[in-house]
Amino acid sequence: MTALEMKGCAAKKASCILGIAGETQKNLALTKIAEALMQNCGEILAENQKDLKLAEDNGMSASLLDRLALNRKRIEGIADGIRKVIALDDPIGTVSEMKTRPNGLIIGKKTVPLGVIGIIYEARPNVTVDAAVLCLKSGNAVILRGGKEAFNSNKVMVSIMRDAIKAAGLPEDCICFVEDVSRDSARELMNLTQYLDVLIPRGGAGLIRAVVENARVPVIETGIGICHVYVDDSADYSMAVDIIFNAKCSRPSVCNAIETALVSESIANKLLPDMKLKLDTKNVELRGCEMTVSILGDSVIPAKDSDYRTEFGDYILAVKVVPGIKEAIEFINTYGSGHSESIVTGSYENAQRFLREVDAAAVYVNASTRFTDGFEFGLGAEIGISTQKLHARGPMGLEQLTSSKFIIYGNGQIRQ
C-alpha cells in the first residue's frame, strides 16, 4: 500500500465517524480550529515567509505573490470565515419530499455527506482552511493536495487543524495532507477510486484541464475566470468606470476579476477615455480592438484573438467595442469561461435580456463580478466556484458538498 493509499484508507475510516457526528461536535471542532489558528498565528506567518521567499527567488509575479501571502489580518479573516460556517445550519440529516405511495410505503430523501473529498489546488493557502472547514461541517473527510508554492504554509495549518479536531473528539484523519507535491502524487490522487468519492481541482486552466482529462475519480470542475463587464449605451458612465476598475483592480489575480471590458459603440468615445484615466492609476495595460486603439491611441496594445481567451490574473485588461447588447452577449458566450459576467445598464429590458441569455454561473446587473464568492453570497465560505452544470454551479458551499439517499418506511409490504 502506497503512502497516499494509506491516507485514503485513514480518511475513509474517519469519514464513517464524521458522517454521523452531530452538529454540536462538528461546531466544537470548528471553534477549536479558529482558536488554534489565531493562537498559532506567528508560526503560520513564519512558515508563510519561507514560501514567499522561495516564490520571489523563483520569479513569481506580484499578483500571484499576493495570493500566496498571509498576514495577521488575513488569518483573522480566515478565522472569522470559520465562525460564519459555524453559524450556518447543518446541511446533513435534512429529510424532505416525504410522500405516501398507494401501497402504503412512505418514501423521502435525506441529505448525507459525499464521503471523502480530494482537493487539488495551487498557491492559495487560505484554500487549505476553507476546504477543510467546509468538508468538516458537511460531514466529509478531506485529502488536501496543495501546490509546492504554499507547501510550508499548508503543512503547518493542517497540523494545527488536525490537533484541534482531535481535541474535539473527532479523528484527526478527517483532514489529511499530501506532502508529496510531485506530479506523481497528483496522478495517484486522480485515480484513488477505492477511497475518494469526488475530486475537486482549484487553480489555473492547466491544472483543471489535467484533472478533468485524466481523473478516474468523479470530478466537480471549478473553472477559470475569463469574466466580462459590458457597458450598455444607457449606462451611468461614472458607475461603469467604478465597476470596471473594481472588477479588474481590487484583486486582479483572483478568478472573479474581469479580463475583458466590452463597450457599446455609441458611447465608446466618451467612456473609454474616462475608463483609461481611472485604470492608469493602477498602471493597467490595455489590449484593445481597432476602434479602442483609434480612440485611445498608441498607449493601447492592439489585441489579438488570444487576448480575449486569456485569464491574465494581472493588471492587464482586454477591451472590445461592440455594436450593442446582442453582439456583447454573443461575444461573452463565445469567449467567456462561464464564471461571472456583468452588464452596466439603465435599461430594464436589456438587464433582463442579459440575465436570460448569458450562459454563466453568476450574472450581474450594475455590480462588480468580484462578489462571486462564498462569503459574499452568504455561504460562509466556498470550496471553489463551479462552472459546470451537473450537481453544483457557482460558489460551492455546504449544500453542494452533500448528496442524498432515499429513506423508505413500510409496514410489511412485499412486491408482487
N, C-alpha and C positions, 0 to 999 in steps of 0.2 A: 504494500500500500504506500503510495507516494505521500509526501508531506501535505499536499493540497487535498488529497483524498481523505487523509486523517482529519483535516479541518472540516471537510464536508460532512464526514461521519459525526463529528462532535457537534456541528451546527444542527444536523438533523435531529440528534437526540435532544439538544437544547430546545429546539422548536416545539417538540412534543410537550414540554413543560410550559414554555412560554405561551403556547397557543391556548392553554386552558387557564392561564393565570388571570386573576381578577383585575379590575380597573385600579383598585386601591394599591395593589402590589406593583403594578406597572408604573403608576404615577409616583410611587415612592422611589422606584429605581430612577425615574427621570429627574426627580428632585435631587437625588444624590449625585447624579451626573452633572446637573447645573452647578451645584455647590462645589463639587470637586474640580470642575474646570476653572472656576474663579479662584479657588484656593491654590491651585497649581498654575496660575496664570504665568508666573515668572519662568517656570520650567518650560511651558509651552512656547513662550516667546523666545527663549534661548535656543530651542530646537528649530524654531522657525527662522531665526537668524542664520543658522547653518544652511538651511535650504536656500535662503535669499542670496547668501554669499556664493554658493555653488552656481545658482542660476545666473547671477551677474557675471561670474567668471566665464560662463558658457554663452554669454551674449544674449540672454533673454530680453525681449523688448520691454519697454516701460509699462505698457498696458498689461502684459502678462505677469510682470513682477507685481503689479497692483493686485491681480487676482490671487497671487501666491501669498502676499504679505498679510501678517496678523499684527494687531496691536491690542492694547487693553480694551479700547472702545469696541473693536470688532469682536473680541471674546465676550465682552459684556452683551453685545448684540446676539451672539450665539446662545448665551445663557438665557437671555430674555425670550428668544425664539423657543427654547425648550419649555419655558414656563407657559407660553402660549399653547404649545401642544398639550401640556398637562391639562389646561383649561378646556380643551375640546372633548366632546363626548367620545366615549369608547366606541369604535366602529364595529367591534366584534360582538356577536351574540344577538344582533337585532333580528327579530322574526317578523316577516311580512308576508302579505299575499296568502293568508290562510283561507282556504276555500274548502267547502264540503262537497264531495262528489256524490252522484246519485247512489253509489254503492255504500255510502256512509264514511268512506275514507276522508280524513281531514288532511289536506296537503298544503304545505307552506314552504317558505325559504328562510334560511338563517345565514347571516354573514359569518364567514370564517377566514382565518389567515390564509395567505398563499402558501406559507410554509417556510422555505429557505430562499432568500433573495440574494443574488450575487450582484454587486455593483462594480463596474469597471469605469474609472474616471481619471481625470488628469489633474492639473496643478491648481486645485481648489480645496485647500484643507478644510474649509467650512463644510464641504460636502460630506466629509467623514462623520461629522456630528449630526448634520441634518438627516443623512441616510440612516444612521444607527438609531436615532431617536424616533423617526417615523416608523421604522420597522418594528422597534420595540413596542411602541404604543399600539400598533396594529397587530401585535402578536406574532410577528415574523422574526426568525433568526436571520442574520445578515453576514455575508462574507464580503469584506471590503478589499478591493484591489486598486489602490491609488497609483498615481504616476510617480516616477523616480524624483521629479522636481520637488514634491512635497513629502518625501519619504519620512524625514525626521519628525516633521510636524504631525503627520498622520499617525506614526508609530506611538508617539508619546500620548496623543489624545485617546487612541484606542486603549492603551494601557490604563489610563485614568478611568475611562468609561467601564472597562471590564471590572476593575476593582469596585467601582461604585455599584454596579448591578449585583455583584456578588454580595456586597454589604446589604443589599435589599432582599436577599434570599433567592435570587434568580441565578441560573447557571451563567458563568462568565462567558461561556461559548455561545451565548445569544448574539455576541458580537465577535466575529473572527476577522483576522487581518492577515493578508497575504504579504509576507515580507520580501518575496521574490518578485522584483519588478521587471523581469525579463519578458520578452515576447512569449517565451515558452509557458510561463505561468498563465498569461492571458489566454493562450490557446487551450491550455488544460482546463481552465475555468469555463471556457465556452463549451466544453464537452463533458462537463461534470454532471451528466444526466442522472446518475444514480442518487445524487444528493440535492442538486439545485432544482427548484421549481420554476424559477424565472430569472432572467439575466437582464440588467438594465445598464446600458452604456451611457455615460455622460461626459461629453467632451467635444473635440473637434470633428470635422467631417470624416477624416481618415479613420479615427477610432470607431466612430459609429458605423461606417461602412464595413470595416473589418469584422465587427461583431455580427452585424446583420447577415453578412455573406458567409461567415464561417461557423457560427454557433449552431450546435445541435440542441442546446437548451432553448426553450421558448424565450423570445426577446420582446421586451417593450422598448420600442425605438424612441429615444429622445433626439430631437432634430437640431440641426444647426440653425442659426438665426439670420437669415437674409430677409430683413424686415424693411418695410417702406412706410413713409408718410406721403400721402397725396394731398396737395393743396388745391382745392377746388376754386373755381373762379368767383364763388360767393363767400370765400373765407375772410375772416378777420386777419389782416396782414400781421398785426402785432402778435396775435395768438399763434399764427402759423410759424413765425420766426422763433418764438419761445419754445414751441413744441418740438420743432426740428432740432434746435440747439440742445434741449434737454435729452431728447431721444438719441442723439449722437454723442454728446459730450459728457453727460453726467458720469457714465462709466462705459467707455467705448469698447471694452474688452468682453462685455457680457452678451449673452445670446439675445436679449431683448432690446439691444441697441439697434438703431436703424443703420442700414448700409446704403440705402438709396432714397433720395428725395425726388418725388415726381411733382411737377408744377404745371398747372393749366396754362396753355399757350397765351390766353388773353390777359393774364396777369404777370407773366414772366418778366417783362421789362421793369415792372415796379418791385416785385417780390424778390427776385434773385439778388439785386444789389444789397437790399436790406438783410437778406439771409447771409450773404457772404460777409458783410460787415460784422455781424454777430459771431459767425464761425471763425473769423480771423482772430478773435480774442483768444482762441484755443489753437491757433495755427493749424486749422483743419485743411488738409489737402483736398481740393475738389477735382473730380474727374467727370467732365460733362459732355453732353451731346453737342452737336454742331451749333444749335441755337444757343445753348448755355455759353459756349465759348464766344459766340458773336456778341452776346450781351455783356459778359464779364471780362472778356479779353484774354490775353496771353497767360494770366496767372492761373487759368484753369487748364488742366491737362486733358487733351481730347480723350474721351472714354472709348475703350474697346468693349466689344460684347462681353468679354470675360469679366470686366469690371462689374457688370450688373449681375453676375453669377457668383460673386466672391463675398465671403464673410471676412471683412478686413480685420475686425477686432481691434481697430486702432483709429487714430484721428484722420480717417480718410472717408470721404463721402462721395458716392456717385450721384450725379444729377441728370435728370431726363425731363425735357419739356414735352408734354403730350397735348393733343388737341382737346381732350376733355375726359370725363369720367369713364366713358366706355373704353377708351384706349388705356386709361390708367388701370382699370380692373383687368383687362386682358394682359397688360404688362405684368402686374403683380401675380396673376395666376400662372404666368409663364416662367417668370424669373424668381418668384418667392419660394421660400422653403416650407410654407405652411405654418409658420410660427406666429408672428404678430404683425398686424397691418392696421394703419390708421388713416382716416380721412379728416381733414380740417375743412369744414364747410358751414355755411349759413343756411343751406338748403335742406329741409326735412326730407324731401323726395330723394335727393342724392345720398343723404345719410342712410336712408332705408335701403336704397339700391346697393350701396357699398356693403352694408351688413349682410344683405341677402346673397350677393353674388361673389364676394371674395371668399376664397377657399383657404381658411387658416384656422388655427386653434383658438386664436384670440383676435377679435376685430373691434377696433375702437372708432368712436366719433369724437373729435375735438379733445383728444387726450394723447399723452405720450405713450409709446409702446413699452416704456420702462416699467409699467405697472404689471406686466405679465410675470408674476412672481407669487409663490405660495403664501408668503407673509401678507402681501398687499391684497390678495384675494380672500384673506381670512381663513386660509387653510392651516395656519400655524407655522408651516414650513413646507418645503417641497422636496421630492426626491429627484426631480427632473421635470422638464417640460416636454410632453409627448406630442409629436407632430403626426403620429399615425392615427388611425380611426377605429381600430379594434381595441376594446376593453377600456382604454384610457386615452384622453386627448386634452392637451393643455397642461397646466401645472398639476402634478400628481401629488396629492396629499394622502390622508389616511384612507379615505374611501376607495381610492384607486389601488391600494395595496391589499385589498380584500377580495375574496371570492365568495361563493355561496354554495350551500348544499340544500337539497330538498329534505324536509322532515315530514314524515307521514305517520298519522295516528290512525289506528284501526281498532276493531273490537272482534277480531276473528275472521275477517274477510279472506277468502281464497279466490283465486282467479279460475274461472271456468274454462 
